[in-house]
């Protein structure tokens, strides 16, 4: 029997416990799973918020975080499948390009360097986190109003409040700025393991058009690249009531993709 492992890669502004329902779902399908905390974030969301200004979190950089997850993946006894959300989805793409991971799923990913949009929702959702004209020595903590717009738009207010206090954590402004630098560079023609990119029609932070542009950049690659847009999903996609539908689609994609990959390896 094939040993199956999934490494979940958390995005910015949110605690790694957001993966707990997803871990249970995939474990019920026979996978082993892990969703490690980012460096300097190995405390509860409340403790991290109360630690503001959090200088440890403020020091986090994208290249270091990518290396952290690369080392985590390499330390496992089997090559994992990578599933990442937002900046985690960008890291999935970078790791696949390095030949790390047997396949990858990028859920509403922050796009690699050079893919940009002037759509107002994207600019409004991300401006505060970029923290221009403010000190990068202080971590950025999203306000509830910003959370409502950037993550949980369209949800009932009580659900927005519950999710805010359950998951929101401070973030590094340097980390967010790094996503538009060479630390986020992808060579789209490079051979790599299979990749699925998902998007949401209601996502303010990473509009579906941006994820589709990311997908299109791989258009001439010979490596497997798939894309799907889910209707009604915002950036809080991992915790929306529809999360199980998304997880089921991803599970089916992984199963079919890995079966095809195994068959190709057997006969080539």
C-alpha positions as CSV (number, residue, x, y, z in Angstrom):
1,X,0.0,0.0,0.0
2,X,1.3,3.4,-0.9
3,X,2.1,5.6,2.1
4,X,0.4,9.0,1.6
5,X,1.4,12.1,3.4
6,X,0.1,15.7,3.1
7,X,2.1,18.7,4.2
8,X,-0.3,21.7,4.7
9,X,1.3,25.1,4.3
10,X,-0.5,28.0,6.1
11,X,-0.9,31.4,4.6
12,X,-0.4,34.8,6.2
13,X,-2.5,36.4,8.9
14,X,-4.0,33.1,10.0
15,X,-3.1,30.4,12.6
16,X,-2.1,27.0,11.4
17,X,-4.9,25.4,13.4
18,X,-7.1,26.5,10.5
19,X,-6.1,23.2,8.9
20,X,-7.5,21.0,11.7
21,X,-10.8,20.1,9.8
22,X,-8.8,19.5,6.6
23,X,-6.4,17.2,8.5
24,X,-9.2,15.2,9.9
25,X,-10.8,14.9,6.4
26,X,-7.7,13.7,4.7
27,X,-6.8,11.4,7.6
28,X,-10.2,9.7,7.1
29,X,-9.1,9.1,3.5
30,X,-6.0,7.3,4.6
31,X,-3.4,10.1,4.6
32,X,-1.0,11.1,7.3
33,X,-1.0,14.9,7.7
34,X,0.9,17.7,9.3
35,X,0.4,21.5,9.4
36,X,3.4,23.0,11.2
37,X,3.3,26.5,12.6
38,X,5.4,29.2,10.9
39,X,8.6,30.1,12.8
40,X,7.8,32.5,15.7
41,X,4.1,31.5,15.5
42,X,4.1,28.4,17.7
43,X,1.7,29.8,20.2
44,X,-2.1,30.2,20.4
45,X,-3.7,33.0,18.3
46,X,-4.6,34.9,21.5
47,X,-1.1,34.7,22.8
48,X,0.3,35.9,19.5
49,X,-2.1,38.8,19.3
50,X,-1.3,39.8,22.9
51,X,2.4,39.7,22.1
52,X,2.1,42.8,19.9
53,X,4.3,44.4,18.7
54,X,5.7,40.9,17.9
55,X,9.3,41.5,16.8
56,X,9.9,37.8,16.2
57,X,7.0,37.5,13.7
58,X,8.1,40.9,12.2
59,X,11.5,39.4,11.3
60,X,10.0,36.5,9.2
61,X,11.0,36.5,5.5
62,X,9.6,34.6,2.5
63,X,12.9,32.9,1.5
64,X,13.4,31.7,5.1
65,X,9.9,30.4,5.3
66,X,10.2,28.6,2.0
67,X,13.4,27.0,3.3
68,X,11.6,26.0,6.5
69,X,8.9,24.1,4.6
70,X,11.5,22.6,2.2
71,X,13.4,21.2,5.2
72,X,10.2,20.0,6.7
73,X,9.2,18.2,3.5
74,X,12.7,16.6,3.2
75,X,12.6,15.4,6.8
76,X,9.6,13.2,6.1
77,X,10.0,9.5,5.4
78,X,8.0,9.8,2.2
79,X,7.7,12.6,-0.4
80,X,4.6,14.6,0.7
81,X,1.8,16.1,-1.3
82,X,1.9,19.9,-0.7
83,X,-1.3,21.8,-0.1
84,X,-1.0,25.6,0.7
85,X,-3.3,28.5,1.0
86,X,-2.6,32.1,0.0
87,X,1.2,32.7,0.6
88,X,1.3,29.0,1.4
89,X,0.0,28.4,-2.2
90,X,2.9,30.5,-3.5
91,X,5.3,28.5,-1.4
92,X,3.8,25.3,-2.9
93,X,4.7,26.6,-6.4
94,X,8.3,27.5,-5.4
95,X,8.8,24.1,-3.7
96,X,7.5,22.2,-6.7
97,X,9.9,24.1,-8.9
98,X,12.7,22.9,-6.7
99,X,11.6,19.3,-7.1
100,X,10.1,19.1,-3.6
101,X,6.8,17.3,-3.2
102,X,5.1,14.6,-5.3
103,X,2.2,17.0,-6.3
104,X,0.9,20.4,-5.1
105,X,-2.4,22.2,-4.6
106,X,-2.3,26.0,-4.4
107,X,-5.6,27.3,-2.8
108,X,-6.2,30.9,-3.7
109,X,-2.5,31.5,-4.0
110,X,-0.6,34.7,-3.8
111,X,0.8,34.9,-7.3
112,X,4.5,34.7,-8.1
113,X,6.6,37.7,-8.9
114,X,5.4,39.7,-12.0
115,X,1.7,38.7,-11.8
116,X,-0.3,41.7,-10.6
117,X,-3.7,43.3,-10.8
118,X,-5.0,46.8,-10.3
119,X,-8.4,45.5,-9.2
120,X,-9.6,47.7,-6.3
121,X,-10.5,44.8,-3.9
122,X,-6.9,43.4,-4.2
123,X,-5.3,46.8,-3.5
124,X,-7.6,47.6,-0.6
125,X,-7.2,44.2,1.0
126,X,-3.4,44.2,0.8
127,X,-2.4,47.8,1.4
128,X,-2.4,47.8,5.2
129,X,-0.3,44.6,5.4
130,X,2.3,46.0,3.0
131,X,2.8,48.7,5.7
132,X,4.5,51.3,3.5
133,X,5.7,54.3,5.5
134,X,5.5,52.3,8.7
135,X,8.2,50.4,10.7
136,X,8.9,46.8,9.6
137,X,10.2,46.1,13.1
138,X,6.5,45.8,14.3
139,X,4.3,43.0,13.1
140,X,1.0,43.9,11.5
141,X,-2.2,42.9,13.1
142,X,-5.3,43.0,11.0
143,X,-8.3,44.8,12.5
144,X,-11.7,43.1,12.6
145,X,-13.0,45.5,9.9
146,X,-10.0,44.6,7.7
147,X,-10.7,40.9,8.3
148,X,-14.3,41.4,7.3
149,X,-13.2,42.8,4.0
150,X,-10.1,40.8,3.2
151,X,-11.1,37.3,4.4
152,X,-14.7,36.9,5.4
153,X,-16.7,39.2,3.1
154,X,-20.3,38.0,2.5
155,X,-20.5,36.0,5.8
156,X,-22.8,36.7,8.7
157,X,-21.2,39.1,11.3
158,X,-21.2,36.5,14.1
159,X,-19.3,34.1,12.0
160,X,-16.8,36.8,11.0
161,X,-16.2,37.6,14.7
162,X,-15.9,34.0,15.7
163,X,-13.3,33.3,13.0
164,X,-11.4,36.5,13.8
165,X,-10.8,35.6,17.4
166,X,-10.2,31.9,16.6
167,X,-7.6,32.3,13.9
168,X,-6.2,35.8,13.3
169,X,-2.5,36.3,14.1
170,X,0.0,39.2,13.5
171,X,2.0,39.2,10.3
172,X,5.4,40.3,9.0
173,X,5.3,43.3,6.7
174,X,8.6,42.1,5.2
175,X,7.0,38.8,4.4
176,X,4.1,40.4,2.5
177,X,6.5,42.7,0.6
178,X,8.7,39.8,-0.3
179,X,5.9,38.4,-2.5
180,X,6.7,41.0,-5.1
181,X,10.4,40.4,-5.1
182,X,12.7,37.7,-6.6
183,X,12.0,35.6,-3.5
184,X,8.7,34.9,-5.2
185,X,10.1,34.2,-8.7
186,X,8.9,31.2,-10.6
187,X,10.4,29.8,-13.9
188,X,7.1,28.7,-15.4
189,X,8.6,26.5,-18.1
190,X,10.6,24.3,-15.7
191,X,9.6,20.7,-15.3
192,X,7.9,20.0,-12.0
193,X,5.4,17.7,-10.3
194,X,1.6,18.2,-11.0
195,X,-0.1,21.4,-9.7
196,X,-3.7,22.3,-9.1
197,X,-4.6,26.0,-8.6
198,X,-8.0,26.8,-7.1
199,X,-9.7,30.2,-6.8
200,X,-12.9,31.8,-5.4
201,X,-15.4,34.1,-7.2
202,X,-15.8,36.2,-4.1
203,X,-12.2,36.5,-2.9
204,X,-11.2,40.1,-2.3
205,X,-7.6,39.5,-1.3
206,X,-6.7,37.3,-4.3
207,X,-9.3,37.7,-7.0
208,X,-10.0,34.7,-9.2
209,X,-8.7,36.7,-12.2
210,X,-5.3,36.8,-10.5
211,X,-5.3,33.1,-9.9
212,X,-6.3,32.4,-13.5
213,X,-3.5,34.7,-14.7
214,X,-1.1,32.6,-12.5
215,X,-2.4,29.4,-14.1
216,X,-2.1,30.9,-17.6
217,X,1.6,31.6,-17.0
218,X,2.1,27.8,-17.0
219,X,0.4,27.5,-20.4
220,X,3.4,26.3,-22.3
221,X,4.8,24.0,-19.6
222,X,4.7,20.3,-20.3
223,X,4.0,19.6,-16.6
224,X,0.5,18.9,-15.4
225,X,-1.3,22.1,-14.4
226,X,-5.0,22.3,-13.6
227,X,-7.3,25.1,-12.5
228,X,-10.8,25.5,-11.0
229,X,-12.8,28.5,-9.8
230,X,-15.3,27.8,-7.0
231,X,-18.4,30.0,-6.8
232,X,-19.0,31.9,-3.6
233,X,-15.7,31.3,-2.0
234,X,-13.9,34.2,-0.2
235,X,-10.3,34.2,1.1
236,X,-11.5,32.4,4.3
237,X,-12.2,29.4,2.0
238,X,-10.6,26.9,4.4
239,X,-13.3,27.7,7.0
240,X,-16.4,28.4,5.0
241,X,-19.3,26.0,5.3
242,X,-18.3,24.8,1.8
243,X,-14.8,23.7,2.8
244,X,-15.6,20.0,2.6
245,X,-16.8,20.3,-1.0
246,X,-13.4,22.0,-1.9
247,X,-11.5,19.3,0.1
248,X,-13.4,16.5,-1.7
249,X,-12.5,18.0,-5.1
250,X,-8.9,18.3,-4.1
251,X,-8.8,14.7,-2.8
252,X,-10.2,13.4,-6.1
253,X,-7.7,15.4,-8.0
254,X,-4.8,14.1,-5.9
255,X,-6.0,10.5,-6.2
256,X,-6.4,10.6,-10.0
257,X,-3.2,12.6,-10.5
258,X,-1.1,10.2,-8.4
259,X,-2.5,7.2,-10.1
260,X,-1.6,8.6,-13.5
261,X,1.8,9.6,-12.3
262,X,2.4,6.1,-10.9
263,X,1.3,4.5,-14.2
264,X,3.6,6.8,-16.2
265,X,6.6,6.0,-14.0
266,X,5.9,2.3,-14.3
267,X,5.9,2.3,-18.1
268,X,8.6,4.9,-18.7
